[in-house]
Amino acid sequence: MPYEIAVENIKCGGCANTIRTQLEKMESINKCKVDVENGLINIDGDDAYRTEATTLLLKLGYPETGTAEGIKAAAAKAKSFVSCAVGKMTS
């Protein structure tokens, strides 16, 4: 069943490439589409595993909107810069 996750720190196609590549490695996700402009990830997969997807996104530096504050938000932003760079190199 399709679902959507709004996330923070998506800046470019490199970010989108990292997000898409990593999420699509999960067995519970068939495909995903990243809307960079609006910070949305549309996922075609089993929404029972939504928590696992949001946990992975946080590890990559893209926390679900409204879930990271203070130091946690700063750490996520730093991780997103690395994920972005990796995404640009692998695209």
N, C-alpha and C positions, 0 to 999 in steps of 0.2 A: 504494500500500500504506500503510495507517495506521501511524503511529508516535507516540511520546509524548516530550516533552522536559520535564524538571523544571527550573524556573527560580527565581531569587531575586527579591525585591523587589516581588512582586505584592501590592498592598494593597487594591484595591477594583475596582469595576466600571469606573472610568475607565481603570485600568491594563489591564483585560481588553479594553476597547473599542479602545484603541490597539494592543495586541498583535494582536487579531483583524483589525482594519482593515489594518494594515501587512503581516501575513503573507499575508492573502488577496490582496494585490496581486501576490504572486509567482506566476508562471505554473505553477510546480511544485506549488502548493498549491491544492486545490479548496475546502477548508473547514477551519476549525479551531474548537475549543471550548476555552475557558479555564476551568479550575477554580481560582478565586481562593483558596479555603480551603486547598487542598493544593499550590498552586504548580505545577500541571501544565497542559501544553498538549497536547491531543490533536489531531493533524494528519492530515487525509485528503489525501494527496498522495504524490508520488514521494520515497521516503526516500533516494534517491541524492543528493538536494539538502539533506539534513539539515544539513550544515555551513553552507550558505548561510543556512538558517533560524536556526541558532544565532548566526551572525555578525550578522544583522539584529537579533536579540533583544538581543545585547550592546550594539549601537549605540543601541538604545532604552533601555538601562539595566536589562535583565532577563537577566543572564548565566545560562548553564546552571549548575545547582547544582554547587558544588565547583570551578568553573573560574576564579573571580575572587578574588584575595586582596589584602590591603593597600590600596595606593593605587588599584589597578584596581577593587577592590570599592567603595571610597568614591566613585570617579568614577561607577561604574555606579549606585550608590544616588542620587547627585545627578541623573543623567540620568533615572532612573525617576520622580523627582518631577515633572519637566517633562513626561514622557510621560503621566503620570497626569493632570496638569492639562489637557493637550490632549485626552485621552480623555474627560474629564468635559465639556469644552466642546462636543465634537462628537457626544456621545451624545444 
